[in-house]
Amino acid sequence: MTPRPLRERPAWKALSAQRDAVGGRHLRQLFADDPGRGERLTLEAAGIYLDYSKQRVTDETLRLLVSLAHESGLRERIDAMFRGDRVNVTEDRPALHVALRAPRGASILVGGQDVVPEVHAVLDRMAAFCDRVRSGAWLGHTGKRIRNVVNVGIGGSDLGPVMAYEALRHHADRSLTFRFVSNVDGTDFAEATWDLDPAETLFVVCSKTFTTQETMTNAHTARDWSLAGFSGDARAVARHFVAVSTSAPRVAAFGIDTANMFGFWDWVGGRYSMESAIGLSTMLAVGPENFRAMLGGFHEMDEHFRTAPFERNLPVLKALLSLWNNDFLGAETVAILPYDQYLKRFPAYLQQLTMESNGKRVGLDGRPVEASTGPIYWGEPGTNGQHSFYQLIHQGTRLVPADLIAFAHSQNPVGRHHDMLVANVLAQAEALAFGKTAEEVAAEGTPGWLVPHRVFEGNRPTSTLLLDRLTPAALGRLVALYEHDVYTQSVIWGIDPFDQWGVELGKVLAQRILSEIESPAEPAPAHDGSTQALIRRYRSMRRK
Ligand code: G6Q
């Protein structure tokens, strides 16, 4: 059944009415009126404890948000995604990343064919390959062991692998060095390889399409760099290059033997692919067993999302709270603040996942969406952010809701560090919610003129996510949580979270401008006055 237009859904209307009644109340008041909310507005599932009591909601707001999910047809849309319907409407294909982490023996059909056996066949091949590299059975062209792995890819073929490598570094084989080259800026390649020996270096070229300009340029540069180390002997490619792609013909055309290729499928979106063969570098780093444990964590969250009632469903609740902040309280961003140094690339990873998915202005019907979609995700690990941009969150004029992510156990227990770290997360959430009133500031003897500067208004909403420790399984659960959060929001807005047409225009123009800036003759003016002048200026600067 097609849901009613967004603003005509009864829950949407009731939430709009709630906005002033609840959205205008201070968290101090909400806690004073309802002291039990700190215990009650929490949820523990799939190894994640979520405290959402510091969100600016009441039980009634939550009830209406859950009704909104029902009125938006979320149940049906979740089932549609899991059974392999073509939920990626504008590209007319399924978005079946959940099949990548389905256990052996499960069954998910695409076009009448069970894809789970194929998924496990690739995982098994990846595992066999990774075991050979990690054990030293796979040798380079001159018989040396592989010591360095360079992942070449961009976007979804880079951000997941680099985030997962950093996140799981504690579990990684430290005798191997990992580097990630994504940018077409030659500096990226140069800095990633300057100290590496080609005889000990394996390149993993990751590209779903095997046509992406940046990746193909870097892959060719990598081949030149590698072969230069073997006096141009092209046979070395077979020992020093493997590919991850959906296109065997293009991999073969590049010169990589398809025996050294790991495949995946067009029903895996780039930003939803870190647990497919795109995660080969992750598996090389942490080994097949840890990789499978990560898949187990993903699957655990998948099952929770698929089966839990919405009011006890972590991704659904997270999505609804984010939607409340964004569409009803007017917040434009979400700060992702992991209190774990290993998650330093997690905000960047989530930027793509959330903003490339839900940065859309038209609905599935091609008409403008009736609400603000995809908030801006950004962030840095705590405690570093506290000494930089937290000022704006605490005392600026904008509303910046934040997700605070913390672990009960450090992977590197050193002295009191971990307790200090966690004390900071809890303190920030408390300060953001409750602030410090003018009376409190004055009572400390602060001179009158300074009081306004030292007041913390509070009422800044946060969600605190507490996990046991950052294991591979925990990472899987965390990523799947955000994936399904994104999907839930997209369903309510009625947009396609699996396409990314917005990246196309710039790519086409870049091709055209490249030929113009490289052309020996002055190119005919083909652009607006500004772009034309910049092309002219660049050409003349390059001539000097
Ligand atoms: C992700 C996007 C995009 C994609 C890159 C790389 O969802 O589709 O970031 O991952 O453009 O694409 P290839 O893997 O095809 O090189």
Boltz pocket constraint, residues with backbone or C-beta under 6 A from the ligand:
constraints:
  - pocket:
      binder: B
      contacts: [[A, 154], [A, 155], [A, 156], [A, 157], [A, 206], [A, 207], [A, 208], [A, 209], [A, 210], [A, 211], [A, 212], [A, 215], [A, 269], [A, 270], [A, 271], [A, 272], [A, 356], [A, 500]]
      max_distance: 6.0
